[in-house]
Amino acid sequence: MKTLIFIALYFVFGIFLIKWFWGWTIPEIFPEAVKQNLIASSISWWTAFKFSILLSIMTAVTAIRKEKR
């Protein structure tokens, strides 16, 4: 149960972190790609939500594997 609560909090907090980190780092790391519109300089809340789902699944798999050991 503790693992599920952690994953849920990680998921919600992840949405905000993903959106913030994307807008902060991507334009600085890939300025030419952003200028040429090869990479988005910011992402939507929906895209951050999808990334958060992906990260939550990865966290769940890792937590389940650690519990089995």
Secondary structure, DSSP 8 states (H G I E B T S, - for coil): -HHHHHHHHHHHHHHHHHHHHHHHHHHHH-HHHHHTTSS-SS--HHHHHHHHHHHHHHHHHHHHHHHH-
